């Protein structure tokens, strides 16, 4: 359970930023808060509440007035979220799940929820950029795209909740949406602020051939260094019924020139019995942006969920993954690669909860920190509860620190209550292997080229798992360019 | 190549032959043999390399060497590799492994070093190619007239030295063909030739696969990842075939191979031999020497070469073991 902090070569202790403690601030309001969380020592809490309250107010103001009446599930979600927000504080370093992740960068900015989709000119630009048929979110708003739904099999619905005509699907969405006890403040912020809900529905036994490509584009963004931070809250709900199969590709990018913004995205996935969801998640945000994402997955028995993630962007990027097992014989695979080439924090918090027998879960997390003030955080929790006998759970994290003072905080942890299980986990933090470098040199390849090839190959193991070659290629080019820019910058 | 080496290593007062005018343009690009201890008068040039050795074994050495000076290629006898009194320690522990190795390899010769486990054979080959695990503490190594010990590992490779690793490392995420491509282009760049694009390179490499009896998918796998013992060795020889070398050091190329694979590998090596390039094999077993016939066999013990002889030495070894030789 102990967290490991490593710094490259020159051992530099991780210095937690001291919160400006305001001792004995008069308690402004007393919240009826039955806190299950750790008890705070100072009444600083009331200060944070105030901030969250303001944020909640501005989120409510930003909502399009028309949508409130239309969709019941969304209204329910907003009510619940709003209620939760009132009893949630802005996370500090004292919260275990934010121990190594400093969110003050967001808090100290002038957060401004985006209330309107951008003008049509910008939209045109976005759709022109798109190389592949995709569903586009622009600043959190789902825009009508070129994608023709006729390409989809019968019974499949992909689109806005507001345009959903099928009562049956609506009912299912209503039952399942937002039913999640593990969320944090950011989950609730999205629940309250999401202007719309995109629904991906795959009916029983239906196999969707082509992946559903979701492209999230940030258009409104302030200049780098500016205090302004437009906030968007895209939200997607995926429901795959019994025996269905679908691939979801999520890509996060920004319009050129948009630098400082905050994307706070949520994806909920329900994988029915024997169904399969293959999820690719590519995060290429601006290096000055804040990017927080939740992925919540519920898996019925004999279902399969596979995630491949490559995150390279954002000044602060955090991915929370929660996989909940709802039946036996599930297969869960999480394969993730994080890259910090600048003054960036890349954070993955994952939790896999196994409550039924014969589950299989495999997790590989890799990260490269290639900047002296770059940081990577990994907290990977696998819970093997009492009835999850004969679980096969493996977890491996490997980190590569390429600069002095580059930091990684890894906390791989397995909590096992069942007694008949096969579990393994491991963590390795290193520079490049000397033996591998020498192998290159022995064949006449200079050290610099060898290093570059090895650094790139470190991530390739994950990138190669992306199930679609066009995504693979795009990601490889992007990672290559980032590593190259770093090399130029340093020399 | 042999010509150029000869001319640069020759003492200045040599009369110039007509072909020199032609060769001289290219010989300018050759590194000058500055630290090279120049050979003594031609009549004793072989003896000279071992003459200073105060050890009694020097006698057997020069005896063998002098016999070769009369046969073989005869015309160019400037050594390809000349090792004198090489001592080396493990970088980390400072434990001395090589305790004064002497060895001379000429163009076109095949040498084998045999010896017990821990005698320093593999260390010797690693030190020659500049492995960072070892530190050279004394002695000279001259390769093609240049001081090898001053060169980085990649420079040694580009100079024409190749070592096949005993147990090559896996490099996950790097494609075999990409790796070969990178190495091959590094070589072309060094020679001042334009680099090859992926397609041209594929055309170049494709016929070489037959040589090591490998299928095309071999190229698309990650370097050594999940390779069997035999595949790893074949891959090393494929690299040798692609990159070429004046001196190929084959470190236990026979270990972990069944007879068929060994025959394949040996056939490939034999196929790569030319009158000018040389091979140094490191091995435990005579079996390999039946496939690749050595000109000389050296026995290594306790960080030194204690005996040198022709291929008949292997038979003595087979019959009487290393103890008989070290006692002799």
Contacts between the chains, C-beta under 8 A, distances in Angstrom:
chain1	res1	chain2	res2	distance
A	433	B	169	7.3
A	434	B	132	6.3
A	435	B	169	4.8
A	436	B	169	5.4
A	436	B	171	5.4
A	438	B	131	6.3
A	438	B	132	6.2
A	438	B	153	6.5
A	439	B	165	7.2
A	439	B	168	6.7
A	439	B	169	5.2
A	439	B	171	6.7
A	439	B	223	7.8
A	440	B	154	7.8
A	440	B	179	7.8
A	440	B	182	7.7
A	440	B	183	7.8
A	441	B	130	7.6
A	441	B	152	7.0
A	441	B	153	3.9
A	441	B	154	4.4
A	441	B	157	7.1
A	442	B	129	5.6
A	442	B	130	7.9
A	442	B	153	5.6
A	442	B	154	7.7
A	442	B	157	5.8
A	442	B	163	6.2
A	442	B	165	7.5
A	443	B	154	7.9
A	443	B	157	5.8
A	443	B	179	7.6
A	443	B	183	4.0
A	443	B	186	7.7
A	443	B	239	6.4
A	443	B	243	6.6
A	444	B	154	5.1
A	444	B	157	3.8
A	444	B	158	4.6
A	444	B	183	5.5
A	444	B	186	4.5
A	444	B	187	5.6
A	444	B	190	7.2
A	444	B	243	6.9
A	445	B	154	6.1
A	445	B	182	5.4
A	445	B	183	5.6
A	445	B	186	5.1
A	446	B	154	5.3
A	446	B	186	7.1
A	447	B	152	7.9
A	447	B	154	7.3
A	449	B	182	6.7
A	449	B	186	7.5
A	453	B	174	5.9
A	453	B	178	7.8
A	453	B	179	7.9
A	453	B	182	6.8
A	454	B	171	7.3
A	454	B	173	8.0
A	454	B	174	7.3
A	456	B	173	7.3
A	457	B	171	6.7
A	457	B	172	6.6
A	457	B	173	2.8
A	457	B	174	4.6
A	458	B	173	6.3
A	459	B	173	7.5
A	460	B	172	7.9
A	460	B	173	3.7
A	460	B	174	7.8
A	461	B	172	5.7
A	461	B	173	5.1
A	464	B	173	7.7
